[in-house]
Amino acid sequence: MKRAGLAVLLLAALCGCAGDKGKELFDTAQFEEKQNNREHAKQLYQEIVAKYPDSPVAKQAQERLAALGGR
């Protein structure tokens, strides 16, 4: 399932989506959750909290981490 996550990131890079990096990571983490790849999703949520603490999705990432049993 990691390939699917990488495909999402690659697609975002190729389409020139400049958008918010925190939001892109959050979307990928949610995709990983749906693919039952909880560990990778938790890593992505942790990255959002660490690198983009002021982003609009940081609070949501913290909530998802709590729900998944991380941090």
Distance bins in CASP14 RR format, pairs under 12 A and 6 or more apart:
PFRMAT RR
TARGET T0000
AUTHOR 0000-0000-0000
RMODE 2
METHOD distances of the structure
MODEL  1
1 7 0 0 0 0 0 1 0 0 0 0 0
1 8 0 0 0 0 0 1 0 0 0 0 0
1 28 0 0 0 0 0 1 0 0 0 0 0
1 31 0 0 0 0 1 0 0 0 0 0 0
1 32 1 0 0 1 0 0 0 0 0 0 0
1 33 0 0 0 0 0 1 0 0 0 0 0
1 34 0 0 0 0 1 0 0 0 0 0 0
1 35 1 0 1 0 0 0 0 0 0 0 0
1 36 1 0 0 1 0 0 0 0 0 0 0
1 37 1 0 1 0 0 0 0 0 0 0 0
1 38 0 0 0 0 0 1 0 0 0 0 0
1 39 0 0 0 0 0 1 0 0 0 0 0
1 40 1 0 0 1 0 0 0 0 0 0 0
1 41 0 0 0 0 0 1 0 0 0 0 0
2 8 0 0 0 0 0 1 0 0 0 0 0
2 9 0 0 0 0 0 1 0 0 0 0 0
2 28 0 0 0 0 0 1 0 0 0 0 0
2 31 0 0 0 0 0 1 0 0 0 0 0
2 32 0 0 0 0 1 0 0 0 0 0 0
2 35 0 0 0 0 1 0 0 0 0 0 0
2 37 1 0 0 1 0 0 0 0 0 0 0
2 39 0 0 0 0 0 1 0 0 0 0 0
2 40 1 0 0 1 0 0 0 0 0 0 0
2 41 0 0 0 0 0 1 0 0 0 0 0
2 43 0 0 0 0 0 1 0 0 0 0 0
2 44 0 0 0 0 0 1 0 0 0 0 0
3 9 0 0 0 0 0 1 0 0 0 0 0
3 10 0 0 0 0 0 1 0 0 0 0 0
3 31 0 0 0 0 0 1 0 0 0 0 0
3 32 0 0 0 0 0 1 0 0 0 0 0
3 35 0 0 0 0 0 1 0 0 0 0 0
3 37 0 0 0 0 0 1 0 0 0 0 0
3 40 0 0 0 0 0 1 0 0 0 0 0
4 10 0 0 0 0 0 1 0 0 0 0 0
4 11 0 0 0 0 0 1 0 0 0 0 0
4 28 0 0 0 0 1 0 0 0 0 0 0
4 31 1 0 0 1 0 0 0 0 0 0 0
4 32 0 0 0 0 1 0 0 0 0 0 0
4 34 0 0 0 0 1 0 0 0 0 0 0
4 35 1 0 1 0 0 0 0 0 0 0 0
4 36 0 0 0 0 0 1 0 0 0 0 0
4 37 0 0 0 0 1 0 0 0 0 0 0
4 40 0 0 0 0 0 1 0 0 0 0 0
5 11 0 0 0 0 1 0 0 0 0 0 0
5 12 0 0 0 0 0 1 0 0 0 0 0
5 24 0 0 0 0 0 1 0 0 0 0 0
5 25 0 0 0 0 0 1 0 0 0 0 0
5 27 0 0 0 0 0 1 0 0 0 0 0
5 28 1 0 1 0 0 0 0 0 0 0 0
5 29 0 0 0 0 1 0 0 0 0 0 0
5 30 0 0 0 0 0 1 0 0 0 0 0
5 31 1 0 0 1 0 0 0 0 0 0 0
5 32 1 0 0 1 0 0 0 0 0 0 0
5 33 0 0 0 0 0 1 0 0 0 0 0
5 34 0 0 0 0 0 1 0 0 0 0 0
5 35 1 0 0 1 0 0 0 0 0 0 0
5 37 0 0 0 0 1 0 0 0 0 0 0
5 40 1 0 0 1 0 0 0 0 0 0 0
5 41 0 0 0 0 0 1 0 0 0 0 0
5 43 0 0 0 0 0 1 0 0 0 0 0
5 44 0 0 0 0 1 0 0 0 0 0 0
6 12 0 0 0 0 0 1 0 0 0 0 0
6 13 0 0 0 0 0 1 0 0 0 0 0
6 28 0 0 0 0 1 0 0 0 0 0 0
6 31 0 0 0 0 0 1 0 0 0 0 0
6 32 0 0 0 0 0 1 0 0 0 0 0
6 35 0 0 0 0 0 1 0 0 0 0 0
6 37 0 0 0 0 0 1 0 0 0 0 0
6 40 0 0 0 0 0 1 0 0 0 0 0
6 44 0 0 0 0 0 1 0 0 0 0 0
7 13 0 0 0 0 0 1 0 0 0 0 0
7 14 0 0 0 0 0 1 0 0 0 0 0
7 28 0 0 0 0 1 0 0 0 0 0 0
7 31 0 0 0 0 1 0 0 0 0 0 0
7 32 0 0 0 0 0 1 0 0 0 0 0
7 35 0 0 0 0 0 1 0 0 0 0 0
8 14 0 0 0 0 0 1 0 0 0 0 0
8 15 0 0 0 0 0 1 0 0 0 0 0
8 17 0 0 0 0 0 1 0 0 0 0 0
8 24 0 0 0 0 1 0 0 0 0 0 0
8 25 0 0 0 0 0 1 0 0 0 0 0
8 26 0 0 0 0 0 1 0 0 0 0 0
8 27 1 0 0 1 0 0 0 0 0 0 0
8 28 1 0 1 0 0 0 0 0 0 0 0
8 29 0 0 0 0 0 1 0 0 0 0 0
8 30 0 0 0 0 0 1 0 0 0 0 0
8 31 1 0 1 0 0 0 0 0 0 0 0
8 32 0 0 0 0 1 0 0 0 0 0 0
8 34 0 0 0 0 0 1 0 0 0 0 0
8 35 0 0 0 0 0 1 0 0 0 0 0
8 37 0 0 0 0 0 1 0 0 0 0 0
8 40 0 0 0 0 0 1 0 0 0 0 0
8 44 0 0 0 0 0 1 0 0 0 0 0
9 15 0 0 0 0 0 1 0 0 0 0 0
9 17 0 0 0 0 0 1 0 0 0 0 0
9 21 0 0 0 0 0 1 0 0 0 0 0
9 24 1 0 0 1 0 0 0 0 0 0 0
9 25 0 0 0 0 1 0 0 0 0 0 0
9 27 0 0 0 0 1 0 0 0 0 0 0
9 28 1 0 0 1 0 0 0 0 0 0 0
9 29 0 0 0 0 0 1 0 0 0 0 0
9 31 0 0 0 0 1 0 0 0 0 0 0
9 32 0 0 0 0 0 1 0 0 0 0 0
9 40 0 0 0 0 0 1 0 0 0 0 0
9 44 0 0 0 0 1 0 0 0 0 0 0
10 16 0 0 0 0 0 1 0 0 0 0 0
10 17 0 0 0 0 0 1 0 0 0 0 0
10 24 0 0 0 0 0 1 0 0 0 0 0
10 28 0 0 0 0 0 1 0 0 0 0 0
11 17 0 0 0 0 1 0 0 0 0 0 0
11 24 0 0 0 0 0 1 0 0 0 0 0
11 27 0 0 0 0 0 1 0 0 0 0 0
11 28 0 0 0 0 0 1 0 0 0 0 0
11 31 0 0 0 0 0 1 0 0 0 0 0
12 18 0 0 0 0 1 0 0 0 0 0 0
12 19 0 0 0 0 1 0 0 0 0 0 0
12 20 0 0 0 0 0 1 0 0 0 0 0
12 21 0 0 0 0 1 0 0 0 0 0 0
12 22 0 0 0 0 0 1 0 0 0 0 0
12 23 0 0 0 0 0 1 0 0 0 0 0
12 24 1 0 1 0 0 0 0 0 0 0 0
12 25 0 0 0 0 1 0 0 0 0 0 0
12 26 0 0 0 0 0 1 0 0 0 0 0
12 27 0 0 0 0 1 0 0 0 0 0 0
12 28 0 0 0 0 1 0 0 0 0 0 0
12 31 0 0 0 0 0 1 0 0 0 0 0
13 19 0 0 0 0 0 1 0 0 0 0 0
13 21 0 0 0 0 0 1 0 0 0 0 0
13 24 0 0 0 0 1 0 0 0 0 0 0
13 28 0 0 0 0 0 1 0 0 0 0 0
15 24 0 0 0 0 0 1 0 0 0 0 0
16 24 0 0 0 0 0 1 0 0 0 0 0
17 23 0 0 0 0 1 0 0 0 0 0 0
17 24 1 0 0 1 0 0 0 0 0 0 0
17 27 0 0 0 0 0 1 0 0 0 0 0
18 24 0 0 0 0 1 0 0 0 0 0 0
19 25 0 0 0 0 0 1 0 0 0 0 0
19 26 0 0 0 0 0 1 0 0 0 0 0
19 27 0 0 0 0 0 1 0 0 0 0 0
19 55 0 0 0 0 0 1 0 0 0 0 0
19 56 0 0 0 0 0 1 0 0 0 0 0
19 57 0 0 0 0 0 1 0 0 0 0 0
20 26 0 0 0 0 1 0 0 0 0 0 0
20 27 0 0 0 0 1 0 0 0 0 0 0
20 48 0 0 0 0 0 1 0 0 0 0 0
20 51 0 0 0 0 0 1 0 0 0 0 0
20 52 0 0 0 0 1 0 0 0 0 0 0
20 54 0 0 0 0 0 1 0 0 0 0 0
20 55 1 0 0 1 0 0 0 0 0 0 0
20 56 1 0 0 1 0 0 0 0 0 0 0
20 57 1 0 0 1 0 0 0 0 0 0 0
20 58 0 0 0 0 0 1 0 0 0 0 0
21 27 0 0 0 0 0 1 0 0 0 0 0
21 28 0 0 0 0 0 1 0 0 0 0 0
21 44 0 0 0 0 0 1 0 0 0 0 0
21 47 0 0 0 0 1 0 0 0 0 0 0
21 48 0 0 0 0 1 0 0 0 0 0 0
21 51 1 0 0 1 0 0 0 0 0 0 0
21 52 1 0 0 1 0 0 0 0 0 0 0
21 55 1 0 0 1 0 0 0 0 0 0 0
21 56 0 0 0 0 0 1 0 0 0 0 0
21 57 0 0 0 0 0 1 0 0 0 0 0
21 58 0 0 0 0 0 1 0 0 0 0 0
22 28 0 0 0 0 1 0 0 0 0 0 0
22 29 0 0 0 0 1 0 0 0 0 0 0
22 30 0 0 0 0 0 1 0 0 0 0 0
22 44 0 0 0 0 1 0 0 0 0 0 0
22 45 0 0 0 0 0 1 0 0 0 0 0
22 47 0 0 0 0 1 0 0 0 0 0 0
22 48 1 0 1 0 0 0 0 0 0 0 0
22 49 0 0 0 0 0 1 0 0 0 0 0
22 50 0 0 0 0 0 1 0 0 0 0 0
22 51 1 0 0 1 0 0 0 0 0 0 0
22 52 1 0 1 0 0 0 0 0 0 0 0
22 53 0 0 0 0 0 1 0 0 0 0 0
22 54 0 0 0 0 0 1 0 0 0 0 0
22 55 1 0 1 0 0 0 0 0 0 0 0
22 56 0 0 0 0 1 0 0 0 0 0 0
22 57 1 0 1 0 0 0 0 0 0 0 0
22 58 1 0 0 1 0 0 0 0 0 0 0
22 59 0 0 0 0 0 1 0 0 0 0 0
22 60 0 0 0 0 0 1 0 0 0 0 0
22 61 0 0 0 0 1 0 0 0 0 0 0
23 29 0 0 0 0 0 1 0 0 0 0 0
23 30 0 0 0 0 0 1 0 0 0 0 0
23 44 0 0 0 0 0 1 0 0 0 0 0
23 48 0 0 0 0 1 0 0 0 0 0 0
23 52 0 0 0 0 1 0 0 0 0 0 0
23 55 1 0 0 1 0 0 0 0 0 0 0
23 56 1 0 0 1 0 0 0 0 0 0 0
23 57 1 0 1 0 0 0 0 0 0 0 0
23 58 0 0 0 0 0 1 0 0 0 0 0
23 60 0 0 0 0 1 0 0 0 0 0 0
23 61 0 0 0 0 0 1 0 0 0 0 0
24 30 0 0 0 0 0 1 0 0 0 0 0
24 31 0 0 0 0 0 1 0 0 0 0 0
24 44 0 0 0 0 1 0 0 0 0 0 0
24 47 0 0 0 0 0 1 0 0 0 0 0
24 48 0 0 0 0 1 0 0 0 0 0 0
24 51 0 0 0 0 0 1 0 0 0 0 0
24 52 0 0 0 0 0 1 0 0 0 0 0
24 55 0 0 0 0 0 1 0 0 0 0 0
24 57 0 0 0 0 1 0 0 0 0 0 0
25 31 0 0 0 0 0 1 0 0 0 0 0
25 32 0 0 0 0 0 1 0 0 0 0 0
25 40 0 0 0 0 0 1 0 0 0 0 0
25 41 0 0 0 0 0 1 0 0 0 0 0
25 43 0 0 0 0 1 0 0 0 0 0 0
25 44 1 0 1 0 0 0 0 0 0 0 0
25 45 0 0 0 0 1 0 0 0 0 0 0
25 46 0 0 0 0 0 1 0 0 0 0 0
25 47 1 0 0 1 0 0 0 0 0 0 0
25 48 1 0 1 0 0 0 0 0 0 0 0
25 49 0 0 0 0 0 1 0 0 0 0 0
25 50 0 0 0 0 0 1 0 0 0 0 0
25 51 0 0 0 0 1 0 0 0 0 0 0
25 52 1 0 0 1 0 0 0 0 0 0 0
25 55 0 0 0 0 1 0 0 0 0 0 0
25 57 1 0 0 1 0 0 0 0 0 0 0
25 58 0 0 0 0 0 1 0 0 0 0 0
25 60 0 0 0 0 0 1 0 0 0 0 0
25 61 0 0 0 0 1 0 0 0 0 0 0
25 64 0 0 0 0 0 1 0 0 0 0 0
26 32 0 0 0 0 0 1 0 0 0 0 0
26 33 0 0 0 0 0 1 0 0 0 0 0
26 41 0 0 0 0 1 0 0 0 0 0 0
26 44 1 0 0 1 0 0 0 0 0 0 0
26 45 1 0 0 1 0 0 0 0 0 0 0
26 46 0 0 0 0 0 1 0 0 0 0 0
26 47 0 0 0 0 1 0 0 0 0 0 0
26 48 1 0 1 0 0 0 0 0 0 0 0
26 49 0 0 0 0 0 1 0 0 0 0 0
26 51 0 0 0 0 0 1 0 0 0 0 0
26 52 0 0 0 0 1 0 0 0 0 0 0
26 55 0 0 0 0 1 0 0 0 0 0 0
26 56 0 0 0 0 1 0 0 0 0 0 0
26 57 1 0 1 0 0 0 0 0 0 0 0
26 58 0 0 0 0 1 0 0 0 0 0 0
26 59 0 0 0 0 0 1 0 0 0 0 0
26 60 1 0 0 1 0 0 0 0 0 0 0
26 61 1 0 0 1 0 0 0 0 0 0 0
26 62 0 0 0 0 0 1 0 0 0 0 0
26 63 0 0 0 0 0 1 0 0 0 0 0
26 64 0 0 0 0 1 0 0 0 0 0 0
26 65 0 0 0 0 0 1 0 0 0 0 0
27 33 0 0 0 0 0 1 0 0 0 0 0
27 34 0 0 0 0 0 1 0 0 0 0 0
27 41 0 0 0 0 0 1 0 0 0 0 0
27 44 0 0 0 0 1 0 0 0 0 0 0
27 45 0 0 0 0 0 1 0 0 0 0 0
27 48 0 0 0 0 0 1 0 0 0 0 0
27 57 0 0 0 0 1 0 0 0 0 0 0
27 60 0 0 0 0 0 1 0 0 0 0 0
27 61 0 0 0 0 0 1 0 0 0 0 0
27 64 0 0 0 0 0 1 0 0 0 0 0
28 34 0 0 0 0 0 1 0 0 0 0 0
28 35 0 0 0 0 0 1 0 0 0 0 0
28 37 0 0 0 0 0 1 0 0 0 0 0
28 40 0 0 0 0 1 0 0 0 0 0 0
28 41 0 0 0 0 1 0 0 0 0 0 0
28 43 0 0 0 0 0 1 0 0 0 0 0
28 44 1 0 1 0 0 0 0 0 0 0 0
28 45 0 0 0 0 0 1 0 0 0 0 0
28 47 0 0 0 0 1 0 0 0 0 0 0
28 48 0 0 0 0 1 0 0 0 0 0 0
28 57 0 0 0 0 0 1 0 0 0 0 0
28 61 0 0 0 0 0 1 0 0 0 0 0
29 35 0 0 0 0 0 1 0 0 0 0 0
29 37 0 0 0 0 1 0 0 0 0 0 0
29 38 0 0 0 0 1 0 0 0 0 0 0
29 39 0 0 0 0 0 1 0 0 0 0 0
29 40 1 0 0 1 0 0 0 0 0 0 0
29 41 1 0 1 0 0 0 0 0 0 0 0
29 42 0 0 0 0 1 0 0 0 0 0 0
29 43 0 0 0 0 1 0 0 0 0 0 0
29 44 1 1 0 0 0 0 0 0 0 0 0
29 45 1 0 1 0 0 0 0 0 0 0 0
29 46 0 0 0 0 1 0 0 0 0 0 0
29 47 0 0 0 0 1 0 0 0 0 0 0
29 48 1 0 0 1 0 0 0 0 0 0 0
29 49 0 0 0 0 0 1 0 0 0 0 0
29 57 0 0 0 0 1 0 0 0 0 0 0
29 60 0 0 0 0 1 0 0 0 0 0 0
29 61 1 0 0 1 0 0 0 0 0 0 0
29 62 0 0 0 0 0 1 0 0 0 0 0
29 63 0 0 0 0 0 1 0 0 0 0 0
29 64 1 0 0 1 0 0 0 0 0 0 0
29 65 0 0 0 0 1 0 0 0 0 0 0
29 67 0 0 0 0 0 1 0 0 0 0 0
29 68 0 0 0 0 1 0 0 0 0 0 0
30 37 0 0 0 0 0 1 0 0 0 0 0
30 38 0 0 0 0 0 1 0 0 0 0 0
30 40 0 0 0 0 0 1 0 0 0 0 0
30 41 1 0 0 1 0 0 0 0 0 0 0
30 44 0 0 0 0 1 0 0 0 0 0 0
30 45 0 0 0 0 1 0 0 0 0 0 0
30 48 0 0 0 0 0 1 0 0 0 0 0
30 57 0 0 0 0 1 0 0 0 0 0 0
30 60 0 0 0 0 1 0 0 0 0 0 0
30 61 0 0 0 0 1 0 0 0 0 0 0
30 63 0 0 0 0 0 1 0 0 0 0 0
30 64 1 0 0 1 0 0 0 0 0 0 0
30 67 0 0 0 0 0 1 0 0 0 0 0
30 68 0 0 0 0 0 1 0 0 0 0 0
31 37 0 0 0 0 1 0 0 0 0 0 0
31 40 0 0 0 0 1 0 0 0 0 0 0
31 41 0 0 0 0 1 0 0 0 0 0 0
31 44 0 0 0 0 1 0 0 0 0 0 0
32 38 1 0 0 1 0 0 0 0 0 0 0
32 39 0 0 0 0 1 0 0 0 0 0 0
32 40 1 0 1 0 0 0 0 0 0 0 0
32 41 1 1 0 0 0 0 0 0 0 0 0
32 42 0 0 0 0 1 0 0 0 0 0 0
32 43 0 0 0 0 1 0 0 0 0 0 0
32 44 1 0 0 1 0 0 0 0 0 0 0
32 45 0 0 0 0 1 0 0 0 0 0 0
32 47 0 0 0 0 0 1 0 0 0 0 0
32 64 0 0 0 0 0 1 0 0 0 0 0
32 68 0 0 0 0 0 1 0 0 0 0 0
33 39 0 0 0 0 0 1 0 0 0 0 0
33 40 0 0 0 0 1 0 0 0 0 0 0
33 41 1 0 1 0 0 0 0 0 0 0 0
33 42 0 0 0 0 1 0 0 0 0 0 0
33 43 0 0 0 0 0 1 0 0 0 0 0
33 44 0 0 0 0 1 0 0 0 0 0 0
33 45 0 0 0 0 1 0 0 0 0 0 0
33 61 0 0 0 0 0 1 0 0 0 0 0
33 64 1 0 0 1 0 0 0 0 0 0 0
33 65 0 0 0 0 0 1 0 0 0 0 0
33 67 0 0 0 0 1 0 0 0 0 0 0
33 68 1 0 0 1 0 0 0 0 0 0 0
34 40 0 0 0 0 0 1 0 0 0 0 0
34 41 0 0 0 0 1 0 0 0 0 0 0
35 41 0 0 0 0 1 0 0 0 0 0 0
36 68 0 0 0 0 0 1 0 0 0 0 0
37 43 0 0 0 0 1 0 0 0 0 0 0
37 44 0 0 0 0 1 0 0 0 0 0 0
37 68 0 0 0 0 0 1 0 0 0 0 0
38 44 0 0 0 0 0 1 0 0 0 0 0
38 45 0 0 0 0 0 1 0 0 0 0 0
38 64 0 0 0 0 0 1 0 0 0 0 0
38 65 0 0 0 0 0 1 0 0 0 0 0
38 67 0 0 0 0 0 1 0 0 0 0 0
38 68 1 0 1 0 0 0 0 0 0 0 0
38 69 0 0 0 0 1 0 0 0 0 0 0
38 70 0 0 0 0 1 0 0 0 0 0 0
39 45 0 0 0 0 0 1 0 0 0 0 0
39 46 0 0 0 0 0 1 0 0 0 0 0
39 65 0 0 0 0 0 1 0 0 0 0 0
39 68 0 0 0 0 1 0 0 0 0 0 0
39 69 0 0 0 0 0 1 0 0 0 0 0
39 70 0 0 0 0 0 1 0 0 0 0 0
40 46 0 0 0 0 0 1 0 0 0 0 0
40 47 0 0 0 0 0 1 0 0 0 0 0
40 68 0 0 0 0 0 1 0 0 0 0 0
41 47 0 0 0 0 0 1 0 0 0 0 0
41 48 0 0 0 0 0 1 0 0 0 0 0
41 61 0 0 0 0 1 0 0 0 0 0 0
41 64 1 0 0 1 0 0 0 0 0 0 0
41 65 0 0 0 0 1 0 0 0 0 0 0
41 67 0 0 0 0 0 1 0 0 0 0 0
41 68 1 0 0 1 0 0 0 0 0 0 0
41 69 0 0 0 0 0 1 0 0 0 0 0
41 70 0 0 0 0 0 1 0 0 0 0 0
42 48 0 0 0 0 0 1 0 0 0 0 0
42 49 0 0 0 0 0 1 0 0 0 0 0
42 61 0 0 0 0 1 0 0 0 0 0 0
42 62 0 0 0 0 0 1 0 0 0 0 0
42 64 0 0 0 0 1 0 0 0 0 0 0
42 65 1 0 0 1 0 0 0 0 0 0 0
42 66 0 0 0 0 0 1 0 0 0 0 0
42 67 0 0 0 0 0 1 0 0 0 0 0
42 68 1 0 1 0 0 0 0 0 0 0 0
42 69 1 0 0 1 0 0 0 0 0 0 0
42 70 1 0 1 0 0 0 0 0 0 0 0
42 71 0 0 0 0 1 0 0 0 0 0 0
43 49 0 0 0 0 0 1 0 0 0 0 0
43 50 0 0 0 0 0 1 0 0 0 0 0
43 51 0 0 0 0 0 1 0 0 0 0 0
43 61 0 0 0 0 0 1 0 0 0 0 0
43 64 0 0 0 0 0 1 0 0 0 0 0
43 65 0 0 0 0 0 1 0 0 0 0 0
43 68 0 0 0 0 0 1 0 0 0 0 0
43 70 0 0 0 0 0 1 0 0 0 0 0
43 71 0 0 0 0 0 1 0 0 0 0 0
44 50 0 0 0 0 0 1 0 0 0 0 0
44 51 0 0 0 0 0 1 0 0 0 0 0
44 52 0 0 0 0 0 1 0 0 0 0 0
44 57 0 0 0 0 0 1 0 0 0 0 0
44 60 0 0 0 0 0 1 0 0 0 0 0
44 61 0 0 0 0 1 0 0 0 0 0 0
44 64 0 0 0 0 1 0 0 0 0 0 0
44 65 0 0 0 0 1 0 0 0 0 0 0
44 68 0 0 0 0 0 1 0 0 0 0 0
45 51 0 0 0 0 0 1 0 0 0 0 0
45 52 0 0 0 0 0 1 0 0 0 0 0
45 55 0 0 0 0 0 1 0 0 0 0 0
45 57 0 0 0 0 1 0 0 0 0 0 0
45 58 0 0 0 0 1 0 0 0 0 0 0
45 59 0 0 0 0 0 1 0 0 0 0 0
45 60 0 0 0 0 1 0 0 0 0 0 0
45 61 1 0 1 0 0 0 0 0 0 0 0
45 62 1 0 0 1 0 0 0 0 0 0 0
45 63 0 0 0 0 1 0 0 0 0 0 0
45 64 1 0 1 0 0 0 0 0 0 0 0
45 65 1 0 1 0 0 0 0 0 0 0 0
45 66 0 0 0 0 1 0 0 0 0 0 0
45 67 0 0 0 0 1 0 0 0 0 0 0
45 68 1 0 0 1 0 0 0 0 0 0 0
45 69 0 0 0 0 0 1 0 0 0 0 0
45 70 0 0 0 0 1 0 0 0 0 0 0
45 71 0 0 0 0 1 0 0 0 0 0 0
46 52 0 0 0 0 0 1 0 0 0 0 0
46 53 0 0 0 0 0 1 0 0 0 0 0
46 58 0 0 0 0 0 1 0 0 0 0 0
46 61 1 0 0 1 0 0 0 0 0 0 0
46 62 0 0 0 0 1 0 0 0 0 0 0
46 64 0 0 0 0 0 1 0 0 0 0 0
46 65 1 0 0 1 0 0 0 0 0 0 0
46 66 0 0 0 0 0 1 0 0 0 0 0
46 68 0 0 0 0 0 1 0 0 0 0 0
46 69 0 0 0 0 0 1 0 0 0 0 0
46 70 1 0 0 1 0 0 0 0 0 0 0
46 71 1 0 0 1 0 0 0 0 0 0 0
47 53 0 0 0 0 0 1 0 0 0 0 0
47 55 0 0 0 0 0 1 0 0 0 0 0
47 57 0 0 0 0 0 1 0 0 0 0 0
47 58 0 0 0 0 0 1 0 0 0 0 0
47 61 0 0 0 0 1 0 0 0 0 0 0
47 65 0 0 0 0 0 1 0 0 0 0 0
47 71 0 0 0 0 0 1 0 0 0 0 0
48 54 0 0 0 0 0 1 0 0 0 0 0
48 55 1 0 0 1 0 0 0 0 0 0 0
48 56 0 0 0 0 0 1 0 0 0 0 0
48 57 1 0 0 1 0 0 0 0 0 0 0
48 58 1 0 1 0 0 0 0 0 0 0 0
48 59 0 0 0 0 1 0 0 0 0 0 0
48 60 0 0 0 0 1 0 0 0 0 0 0
48 61 1 0 1 0 0 0 0 0 0 0 0
48 62 0 0 0 0 1 0 0 0 0 0 0
48 63 0 0 0 0 0 1 0 0 0 0 0
48 64 0 0 0 0 1 0 0 0 0 0 0
48 65 0 0 0 0 1 0 0 0 0 0 0
48 71 0 0 0 0 0 1 0 0 0 0 0
49 55 0 0 0 0 1 0 0 0 0 0 0
49 57 0 0 0 0 1 0 0 0 0 0 0
49 58 1 0 1 0 0 0 0 0 0 0 0
49 59 0 0 0 0 1 0 0 0 0 0 0
49 60 0 0 0 0 0 1 0 0 0 0 0
49 61 1 0 1 0 0 0 0 0 0 0 0
49 62 1 0 1 0 0 0 0 0 0 0 0
49 63 0 0 0 0 0 1 0 0 0 0 0
49 64 0 0 0 0 1 0 0 0 0 0 0
49 65 1 0 0 1 0 0 0 0 0 0 0
49 66 0 0 0 0 0 1 0 0 0 0 0
49 70 0 0 0 0 0 1 0 0 0 0 0
49 71 1 0 0 1 0 0 0 0 0 0 0
50 58 0 0 0 0 1 0 0 0 0 0 0
50 61 0 0 0 0 1 0 0 0 0 0 0
50 62 0 0 0 0 0 1 0 0 0 0 0
50 65 0 0 0 0 0 1 0 0 0 0 0
50 71 0 0 0 0 1 0 0 0 0 0 0
51 57 0 0 0 0 0 1 0 0 0 0 0
51 58 0 0 0 0 1 0 0 0 0 0 0
51 61 0 0 0 0 0 1 0 0 0 0 0
52 58 1 0 1 0 0 0 0 0 0 0 0
52 59 0 0 0 0 0 1 0 0 0 0 0
52 60 0 0 0 0 0 1 0 0 0 0 0
52 61 0 0 0 0 1 0 0 0 0 0 0
52 62 0 0 0 0 0 1 0 0 0 0 0
53 59 0 0 0 0 1 0 0 0 0 0 0
53 61 0 0 0 0 1 0 0 0 0 0 0
53 62 0 0 0 0 1 0 0 0 0 0 0
55 61 0 0 0 0 1 0 0 0 0 0 0
55 62 0 0 0 0 0 1 0 0 0 0 0
57 63 0 0 0 0 0 1 0 0 0 0 0
57 64 0 0 0 0 1 0 0 0 0 0 0
57 65 0 0 0 0 0 1 0 0 0 0 0
58 64 0 0 0 0 0 1 0 0 0 0 0
58 65 0 0 0 0 0 1 0 0 0 0 0
59 65 0 0 0 0 0 1 0 0 0 0 0
59 66 0 0 0 0 0 1 0 0 0 0 0
60 66 0 0 0 0 0 1 0 0 0 0 0
60 67 0 0 0 0 0 1 0 0 0 0 0
61 67 0 0 0 0 0 1 0 0 0 0 0
61 68 0 0 0 0 0 1 0 0 0 0 0
61 70 0 0 0 0 0 1 0 0 0 0 0
61 71 0 0 0 0 1 0 0 0 0 0 0
62 68 0 0 0 0 0 1 0 0 0 0 0
62 69 0 0 0 0 0 1 0 0 0 0 0
62 70 0 0 0 0 1 0 0 0 0 0 0
62 71 1 0 0 1 0 0 0 0 0 0 0
63 69 0 0 0 0 0 1 0 0 0 0 0
63 70 0 0 0 0 0 1 0 0 0 0 0
63 71 0 0 0 0 0 1 0 0 0 0 0
64 70 0 0 0 0 1 0 0 0 0 0 0
64 71 0 0 0 0 0 1 0 0 0 0 0
65 71 1 0 1 0 0 0 0 0 0 0 0
END
